[in-house]
Amino acid sequence: MFREMRRKKQLLSKKECVQILENGTHGVFAVSGDDGYPYAVPLSYVFDGEKIYFHCAKSGHKLDAVKRNCKASFCVVAQDEIIPERFTTHYKSVIVFGKVKVIDDDEKKFSAILKLAEKYCSNLDDDIIKKEIENEWSPLLMLEMAVDHMTAKASKELVINNKTGDYNE
């Protein structure tokens, strides 16, 4: 169902996929937008080891697209180092494909937004976080992306540096 990566030697392990998702601070969420145009938007997120969660307003382009077609992709870039003298970039990235839904259950919604807040506001007291969630509860929606397929890739230079032997395309 999903395409096989063309440059298999640059494929990162599932463990590395998870590490990129856990450590990333933002990614690009892509859906089928208006009139069949792709719609990609950078978002904060949290990955709990199984699903990816995003916050969302109760109206807008992103939500309309998800309601129209639940299939989406999400890309996180973990490394992006331009090496001008070599005409290349040292990179690591992961792309996730899955289905997205609005979390309707208040308990699950609270759990998801709490995970997101704890990721980005870990230095704040729990009471402060919960108070802010309460203040923003009414206009808040949470989206849940179930992971159907995920793959990660690194530039060949990083693959060579992390493994023994030569790299052949």
N, C-alpha and C positions, 0 to 999 in steps of 0.2 A: 504494500500500500504506500509506503514512504520510499523515496528514492534512496539508493545506496550511495554513500559518499564516494565521489570519484577518486579523490586522493586519500586512499585508505591509510596510508602510512602516517598521515597527519591527524588521524582520528584519535581523540582523547578517550580515556576510559569513562565508564559511568561514574566512578568515584570522582574523577576530575570535573565531570559535568556538574555533579552535586556541589562540589567545592566552589565552582564559579558562581552557581546560583545562590549558594549560602552567603558568599562574601561580597557579591555585587551590590552596588548602591542604587542602580537604576538599569532599566532596559528599554527596549523599543517594542511596543505592543502593536501588532499588525492585524487588521481585520479587513473584511470586504466592505468598503465604504459606499457612499452615495454614487449612484449611476455606474456601479461596477468598478469604480476607481479604488485602488488600495488606499487604506488609511492607516498610517503608522504614527504612533505618538509615544514620546518618551514618558516613562512612568516609574515611580517608586513602587516597590513590591516587597513581598516576603515569601520565601519558599520554606515550607515546613517539612520537607523531605518527601512529600507526596504531591502536594498541590501548590499552586502559586496564587497569591491573593493580591488584589489591587483595590484601591478605594476609587469611588466614582460618584459624580453628582447624579441626581435623579433624572436629569435630562441632558442631552447632548449627543454629539456625533458618535462618540465611542459606544455609548449605551444603545443608541439606535442601531448601530452596526451589529452589535452582539445579539440584539433581539432578532434581527433579520437573518443572521447566519452565525451560529455559535462557534464555528471553527475559526481558530486564530493561531498566530505564532507569536513567540516572544523571544527576543534576542538580547543577550547580555555579553558585553565585551569586557573581558577581564584584564587584558593587556593590549596596548596599542602604542608601540614604540617605533617611530619612523627612523630608519637608518638611511639617510640621504646618500651617503657615499657608496652604499650598496644597492641603491634603487629598490629598496624593499621595506617592509614593515614586519616587526616581530609582534605577533598577535596571538591571543587566545580568546576564543568566544564559544558560546553555547547557543543553540537555537532549540526551542521547545515548540512542539505542535500539540494542540489539544483543543478541548471544547470548553467554552466559558459559559457560566451561568451566574445569574444574580442570586445572592444568598438571601432567601426570604425569611428564614428562621432567625428570630432575634438573638437567641443564644449563640448560634453559629456565627452570626454577623458580629456580635460582641467579641467572640473568641478570635475571629479573623482580624478585626481592627486592633485588638489588643496585641496580637502578634506583630502587626505592622508597627504599632507605636513602640513596642519594646525593642524592635530592631533599630529604629531611628532615634529613639529618645531614651536609650538605656541608662543614661546618666540622671534622668529625672526620677523623682519619687513616684511610686505606684499610685498614690492618691492624686497627684497632679495629673498623671496620665488619664486616670479614670474620670476625673472632673472634666478634662478637655474632651474626652470621648462623649460624655453626657451632654456637654454644650453643643457639640457638632452632630449629635445623633440624628436629629430630624432630617436634615438634608443629605445624610450620608447613605450611600449604597456600597456594598462590598461585592466584588466579583471574584469568583473562584474558577481557576483554570485547572482542569484535570489533565495530567500529562499523558498523552497518547504515544508520543515519540520524542526523544531528545537525543541530540548529537552535539559533540563539541569538536573543535578543530584548533590546531596550532600551526603557526608558520613552520615551514620545513626547517628553518634554522633553529628554532626552539626544540623541534623533535630531534634533530641531530645532537644538540647539546645535552639532551636528557636521556639519550639511548646510545648504546655503542654500535659501531658499524656505520656504513655509508648509507646515505639517503639516495634512493633511485626512484624517479617518477614513474 
